[in-house]
Amino acid sequence: MEMEQYRKIEKSIIKKFRKTIWRPFINAINDYQLIKPNDKIAVCISGGKDSMLLAKCMQELKRHGQISFELIFLLMDPGYDQKDINIIKTKATELNIPLTIFKTDIFQVLNLKKHKSPCYLCARMRRGHLYNKAQELGCNKIALAHHFNDVIETTLLNILYNGQFETMMPKLKSKHFQGMELIRPFYYVKELDIINWTHYNNLQFMECGCEVTKKQISNKRQMIKQLIKELTTENKNADINILHASENVNLNAIIGYHQDKETHHFLDNY
């Protein structure tokens, strides 16, 4: 891919997808104060469409934005096949994304543990390794490419399968890595618009490199995706309302809630 091609891709974010990608990206950063002057942010790259687009948006923000900050594009290899690593490296080069790659033994550890919830454990281990490496490189934040659909799907999963109202937060302070913070700049960006961006630019990205996930033909998140699709067919704002519900909680109409270690019940002050 020639230089003018990746410039064309960058331009498409600002022009063609200004309303659906660029503006929601900027709005989330502003609404939740995700980036501050002199931040050094590790953008975590998985090789998929979401993280690659986030990398390009962060590059564009650094180039055109009003805030001065630094970027590192961090690829953690948890034990991918070498062909998958090569695919990611090639695509990053084509898109002018300079990768910092480090290897871990996460897949090997998971195989030894035979954990009943490997995806949950894998996510926790990945997060720890990313925080550790980012901090080692002098970063104070890691940026993950979770998007709008990840957020609302997680909210419904927690309601329907865990019996609790809990969403995916736009930013979090790390409990185990002092001074480190996680941010999600794609909080308002919808997955369909990311897919449309890839199609418009004729881009193809690596599918999931995890053998466990590849074997899962159907899972709870896929069922939630289908449920949301059906709901938005009947009510076009159903997905947006799920997000709005998490910031519009009326404690006078809640039976109970907890904050940190404190539990509250409506009968306490009835």
C-alpha positions in Angstrom: 0.0 0.0 0.0 1.5 3.3 -1.1 1.8 6.3 1.1 -1.1 8.1 -0.6 -3.3 5.2 0.1 -3.0 5.3 3.9 -3.4 9.1 3.7 -6.6 8.5 1.9 -7.7 6.1 4.6 -6.9 8.8 7.2 -8.8 11.4 5.3 -11.9 9.1 5.2 -12.0 9.2 9.0 -12.2 13.0 9.1 -14.4 13.4 6.0 -16.5 10.5 4.9 -17.0 9.1 8.5 -16.9 12.4 10.3 -20.5 12.1 11.6 -20.4 8.4 12.5 -16.8 7.8 13.7 -14.8 11.0 14.2 -17.4 13.1 16.0 -18.5 10.3 18.4 -14.8 9.6 19.1 -14.2 13.3 19.9 -17.4 13.6 21.9 -16.5 10.6 24.1 -13.0 12.1 24.8 -14.5 15.4 25.7 -17.5 14.1 27.7 -15.4 11.8 29.8 -12.2 13.8 29.9 -10.2 10.8 28.6 -7.1 12.7 27.4 -5.2 15.4 29.2 -2.1 17.4 28.3 1.2 15.5 28.6 -0.5 12.1 28.7 1.5 9.2 27.3 -1.0 6.7 26.0 -0.4 3.1 25.0 -3.0 2.2 22.3 -3.5 -1.5 22.7 -3.5 -3.3 19.3 -5.1 -6.7 18.8 -4.9 -6.8 15.0 -8.6 -6.5 14.5 -10.6 -3.7 12.8 -11.5 -1.9 16.1 -8.0 -1.4 17.5 -6.5 -0.6 14.1 -9.1 2.1 13.6 -8.6 3.4 17.1 -4.9 3.7 16.4 -5.6 5.8 13.3 -8.1 8.0 15.1 -5.6 8.6 17.9 -2.9 9.5 15.3 -5.3 12.0 13.7 -6.2 13.5 17.1 -2.5 14.0 17.9 -1.9 15.6 14.5 -5.0 17.9 14.5 -6.1 18.2 18.1 -5.5 20.9 20.6 -4.1 18.6 23.3 -0.4 17.7 23.4 0.1 14.0 24.2 2.3 11.0 23.3 1.3 7.7 21.7 2.7 4.2 21.7 1.0 1.4 19.8 1.4 -1.7 21.9 0.8 -5.2 20.5 0.9 -8.0 23.0 1.5 -11.5 21.6 -0.2 -13.9 24.0 0.9 -16.9 21.9 -0.5 -16.2 18.4 0.6 -18.3 15.5 3.5 -16.6 13.7 1.3 -16.2 10.6 -1.2 -14.1 12.6 1.7 -11.9 14.0 2.9 -11.4 10.4 -0.6 -10.4 9.3 -0.8 -7.8 12.0 2.7 -6.4 11.4 2.0 -6.2 7.6 -1.3 -4.4 8.1 0.2 -2.0 10.7 3.0 -1.1 8.2 0.4 -0.5 5.5 -1.5 1.8 7.7 1.6 3.6 9.0 1.1 2.4 12.6 4.5 1.8 14.3 4.1 -1.2 16.6 5.9 -2.0 19.8 5.5 -5.8 20.2 6.1 -7.8 23.3 5.4 -11.5 23.9 3.7 -13.3 26.8 2.8 -16.9 27.7 -0.9 -16.3 28.3 -2.2 -19.0 25.9 0.3 -21.5 27.3 -0.8 -20.8 30.9 -4.5 -21.1 30.0 -3.8 -24.5 28.3 -2.1 -25.7 31.5 -4.8 -24.4 33.8 -7.8 -25.8 31.8 -9.8 -23.0 33.3 -13.6 -23.3 33.0 -13.9 -19.6 32.0 -10.8 -19.1 29.8 -12.1 -15.9 28.2 -12.6 -14.2 31.6 -9.1 -15.3 32.9 -7.5 -14.4 29.6 -9.0 -10.8 29.7 -7.7 -10.3 33.2 -4.2 -11.6 32.3 -4.0 -9.5 29.2 -5.0 -6.4 31.1 -2.3 -7.0 33.7 0.4 -7.5 31.0 -0.7 -4.4 29.1 -0.6 -2.2 32.2 2.8 -3.6 33.2 4.4 -3.0 29.8 2.8 0.4 29.3 4.0 1.5 32.7 7.5 0.2 31.9 7.4 2.3 28.7 6.5 5.5 30.7 2.8 5.6 29.9 0.1 6.7 32.3 -2.8 5.4 30.3 -3.8 2.4 28.1 -6.5 2.9 25.4 -8.7 0.0 24.5 -10.9 -0.2 21.4 -14.2 -1.3 23.1 -17.0 0.4 21.2 -20.6 1.4 21.8 -21.9 -2.1 21.1 -19.5 -3.7 23.5 -20.8 -1.3 26.2 -24.5 -1.9 25.8 -24.0 -5.7 25.2 -22.0 -5.9 28.5 -24.8 -4.0 30.3 -27.5 -6.4 29.1 -25.3 -9.4 29.8 -24.9 -8.3 33.4 -28.7 -7.7 33.8 -29.8 -11.0 32.2 -27.1 -13.4 33.3 -25.6 -11.8 36.5 -28.6 -10.1 37.9 -26.9 -6.8 38.4 -27.0 -3.4 36.7 -23.3 -2.8 35.8 -21.9 -1.3 32.6 -18.5 -1.0 31.0 -17.0 2.3 32.2 -15.5 4.9 29.8 -12.4 5.2 32.0 -11.0 3.3 35.1 -8.2 3.9 37.5 -6.1 0.7 37.9 -6.3 -0.9 41.3 -2.9 -2.7 40.9 -0.8 -0.3 38.9 -0.5 3.0 40.6 -1.0 6.1 38.4 -2.3 4.0 35.5 -5.7 4.5 33.9 -7.7 2.7 31.2 -9.6 4.7 28.7 -12.2 3.8 26.0 -12.3 6.5 23.3 -14.7 4.5 21.1 -17.4 4.6 23.8 -19.9 6.2 21.4 -18.7 4.6 18.1 -21.0 1.9 16.8 -19.6 -1.4 15.4 -21.6 -1.1 12.2 -19.9 2.2 11.4 -16.5 0.6 12.0 -17.4 -2.2 9.6 -18.6 0.4 7.0 -15.2 2.1 7.3 -13.3 -1.1 6.6 -15.5 -1.8 3.6 -15.3 1.7 2.2 -11.5 1.5 2.3 -11.4 -2.1 1.2 -9.6 -3.2 4.3 -9.4 -6.7 5.8 -8.1 -7.4 9.3 -7.1 -10.5 11.2 -9.9 -12.5 12.8 -9.6 -13.5 16.4 -6.3 -15.3 17.0 -7.7 -17.3 20.0 -8.5 -21.0 19.2 -11.1 -21.1 22.0 -13.1 -18.2 20.6 -12.8 -19.6 17.0 -14.5 -22.8 18.2 -17.4 -21.0 19.8 -20.1 -21.0 17.2 -22.7 -19.4 19.5 -22.3 -17.8 22.9 -24.2 -15.4 25.2 -22.8 -12.3 23.6 -24.0 -13.4 20.2 -27.4 -13.9 21.6 -27.4 -10.5 23.1 -26.3 -9.0 19.8 -29.3 -10.6 18.1 -31.6 -9.4 20.9 -30.4 -5.8 20.5 -30.8 -6.1 16.7 -34.5 -7.2 17.2 -35.2 -4.5 19.7 -33.8 -1.7 17.4 -36.0 -3.0 14.6 -39.0 -2.2 16.7 -37.5 0.9 18.3 -34.6 2.5 16.5 -33.4 4.2 19.8 -33.4 1.0 21.9 -29.6 0.6 21.8 -29.0 4.3 22.6 -31.5 4.1 25.5 -29.6 1.2 27.0 -26.5 3.4 27.2 -28.6 6.4 28.5 -30.1 4.2 31.2 -26.7 3.8 32.8 -26.3 7.5 33.2 -29.9 8.2 34.2 -30.4 6.0 37.3 -33.1 7.2 39.7 -32.1 6.0 43.1 -35.6 6.7 44.4 -36.8 3.9 42.2 -34.1 1.4 42.9 -34.6 -1.4 45.5 -30.9 -1.5 46.4 -27.4 -0.6 45.3 -23.9 -0.9 46.5 -20.9 1.4 46.2 -17.5 0.0 47.1 -18.1 -2.1 50.3 -21.3 -0.2 51.3 -24.7 -1.7 50.5 -27.8 0.4 50.5 -31.5 -0.6 50.5 -34.6 1.5 49.9 -36.0 0.5 53.3 -33.0 2.1 55.0 -34.6 5.5 54.7 -38.2 4.5 54.0 
